[in-house]
Amino acid sequence: MLADPGGGVKRRRRFQKRQEIHFAADAFLWRGWECYLEDLFEAGPTVLTDGALDPAEINPVAARHDIHYQTA
């Protein structure tokens, strides 16, 4: 039985396209996280309580990025 000479090329293209989608998603998530961290740093000491990060104070900043920290 002879193998389809174009079959390997099609599989490689599909794999390459999946990789490109995966890398694009990673880049999107990284940019989102990076923007969140920038906003958090810009907030400065307003997100701290006694020198430690306070989830209740972080939530207003995090909400802009669809992140929510549970508070006790």
C-alpha positions in Angstrom: 0.0 0.0 0.0 1.4 3.4 -1.0 1.3 6.3 1.4 -0.3 9.6 0.4 2.7 11.8 -0.4 0.8 15.0 0.6 -0.6 13.5 3.9 2.5 14.4 5.9 2.5 18.0 4.7 -1.2 18.4 5.7 -0.5 17.0 9.1 2.4 19.3 9.6 0.4 22.3 8.6 -2.4 21.4 11.0 0.2 20.9 13.8 1.8 24.2 12.9 -1.6 26.0 12.9 -2.4 24.5 16.4 1.0 25.7 17.6 0.4 29.3 16.3 -3.0 29.4 18.0 -1.4 28.1 21.3 1.4 30.7 21.1 -1.1 33.5 20.3 -3.2 32.5 23.4 -0.1 32.5 25.6 0.9 35.9 24.3 -2.6 37.3 25.0 -2.6 35.8 28.5 0.9 37.1 29.2 0.0 40.7 28.1 -3.1 40.5 30.3 -1.1 39.5 33.3 1.6 42.0 32.5 -1.0 44.8 32.4 -2.5 43.7 35.7 1.0 43.7 37.3 1.6 47.2 36.0 -1.7 48.5 37.4 -0.8 46.8 40.7 2.6 48.5 40.9 1.1 51.8 39.9 -1.4 51.4 42.8 1.6 51.3 45.1 1.1 51.1 48.8 -2.7 51.5 48.5 -2.9 47.7 48.0 -0.9 47.0 51.2 -2.0 46.5 54.8 0.9 46.5 57.3 3.3 46.1 54.4 1.7 42.9 53.0 -0.6 42.6 50.0 -4.2 42.8 51.1 -6.8 40.9 48.9 -9.5 43.3 49.8 -7.4 46.3 48.7 -6.2 44.5 45.5 -9.7 43.6 44.3 -10.6 47.0 42.8 -7.4 46.9 40.7 -7.9 43.2 39.9 -11.5 43.7 38.8 -10.4 45.7 35.8 -8.7 42.5 34.6 -11.5 40.1 35.5 -9.5 38.8 38.6 -11.1 38.4 42.0 -9.4 37.4 45.2 -11.6 35.9 48.0 -11.5 37.7 51.3 -12.2 36.1 54.6 
